[in-house]
Amino acid sequence: MTIYLDTMLWNELCDQNVNAATLISALSAQGKVLVLGAEAMYEMAKTFKSNPTRGKQLFAYLKTFTDQGFSVYGTIRGFCSQKPILP
């Protein structure tokens, strides 16, 4: 099962500093895969306009997930696919 979290939940994980490796491992043990949807990534990127410090914090936190082989899925320039955008 693939799990896509919305921006609010990514913000909460970041605020609680949930360990990426631990979360990914726990979900994997249950047959679940956490991915970031392009829409959530876009919404988080908009944070840089209103609060650049928070934007940096969110993307630094997301990097802890991509460092674990975490993927981002979604639409690129109108091309619909289920191919990773980032590793």
C-alpha positions as CSV (number, residue, x, y, z in Angstrom):
1,M,0.0,0.0,0.0
2,T,1.3,3.4,-1.0
3,I,0.7,6.2,1.5
4,Y,0.6,9.9,0.4
5,L,0.6,12.4,3.2
6,D,-0.8,15.9,2.8
7,T,1.1,19.1,3.6
8,M,-0.4,19.4,7.1
9,L,0.9,15.9,8.1
10,W,4.4,16.6,6.6
11,N,4.5,19.8,8.7
12,E,3.5,17.8,11.8
13,L,6.2,15.1,11.2
14,C,8.7,17.9,10.8
15,D,7.6,19.7,14.0
16,Q,7.9,16.4,15.9
17,N,11.2,15.6,14.2
18,V,10.0,12.0,13.5
19,N,13.0,9.9,12.4
20,A,12.8,9.1,8.7
21,A,14.5,5.7,8.8
22,T,12.4,4.6,11.8
23,L,9.1,5.7,10.1
24,I,10.0,4.1,6.8
25,S,11.1,0.9,8.5
26,A,7.9,0.7,10.6
27,L,5.7,1.2,7.6
28,S,7.6,-1.2,5.5
29,A,7.2,-3.9,8.2
30,Q,3.4,-3.5,7.6
31,G,3.8,-3.7,3.8
32,K,3.3,0.1,3.4
33,V,5.4,2.6,1.4
34,L,5.4,6.3,2.2
35,V,5.9,8.6,-0.8
36,L,5.7,12.4,-1.3
37,G,3.2,13.5,-3.9
38,A,4.2,16.3,-6.3
39,E,1.2,18.3,-5.1
40,A,2.4,18.2,-1.4
41,M,5.9,19.1,-2.5
42,Y,4.5,22.1,-4.5
43,E,2.5,23.3,-1.5
44,M,5.5,23.0,0.7
45,A,7.7,24.9,-1.8
46,K,5.2,27.8,-1.7
47,T,6.2,28.2,2.0
48,F,9.4,29.8,0.8
49,K,7.4,32.9,-0.3
50,S,5.7,33.5,3.0
51,N,8.3,32.0,5.4
52,P,11.7,31.2,3.9
53,T,13.0,29.9,7.2
54,R,10.2,27.4,7.5
55,G,10.6,26.4,3.8
56,K,14.3,25.6,4.5
57,Q,13.3,23.6,7.6
58,L,10.7,21.5,5.7
59,F,13.0,20.7,2.8
60,A,15.9,19.8,5.1
61,Y,13.5,17.5,6.8
62,L,12.3,16.0,3.5
63,K,16.0,15.4,2.6
64,T,16.2,13.0,5.6
65,F,13.6,10.9,3.8
66,T,15.2,11.1,0.3
67,D,18.5,10.1,2.0
68,Q,16.7,6.8,2.9
69,G,15.7,6.1,-0.8
70,F,12.3,7.8,-0.4
71,S,10.6,8.8,-3.6
72,V,8.5,11.7,-4.9
73,Y,5.7,10.8,-7.3
74,G,3.4,12.9,-9.4
75,T,2.8,14.9,-12.5
76,I,5.6,16.8,-14.3
77,R,4.5,19.5,-16.7
78,G,1.2,17.9,-17.5
79,F,2.7,14.4,-18.2
80,C,0.9,11.9,-16.0
81,S,2.9,9.0,-14.8
82,Q,3.8,6.9,-11.8
83,K,7.5,7.4,-12.3
84,P,9.7,9.0,-9.6
85,I,10.4,12.7,-10.0
86,L,13.3,12.4,-7.5
87,P,15.1,9.3,-6.5
